[in-house]
């Protein structure tokens, strides 16, 4: 029964939240249990309330990981915030900030002679926000540096 499944998932999400497993481990986190519940019953009031309750934790995770320069983890937390119903404008601002950080990483890697790594950083920035200032310039410098 769908309602029973949703209630079970919400109970598992609450237990994971109580353990502090908000976004990890994969498959067992509060976020993952809630994501499944949302796919079954996106308009369920308890599911919506649980999503709103987890949203601040996802944002905190995103900020903490960005400050720690754990950009891939920051992206995961940002994706979780978006999936939990974060404000679209706030998500876009966070994507821009993360893309700018990837550009910084690309610049650093290019200065260090790691052209392939710099190209990967450009790609990460582009995936987040292709309109971020500096992407085209860095991409051109990477292209020039990659010439034999």
Secondary structure as UniProt FT lines:
FT   HELIX           2..19
FT   TURN            26..28
FT   HELIX           30..40
FT   TURN            42..43
FT   HELIX           45..67
FT   TURN            68..69
FT   HELIX           71..83
FT   TURN            84..85
FT   HELIX           88..111
FT   TURN            112..113
FT   HELIX           115..128
FT   TURN            130..131
FT   TURN            133..134
FT   HELIX           135..146
//
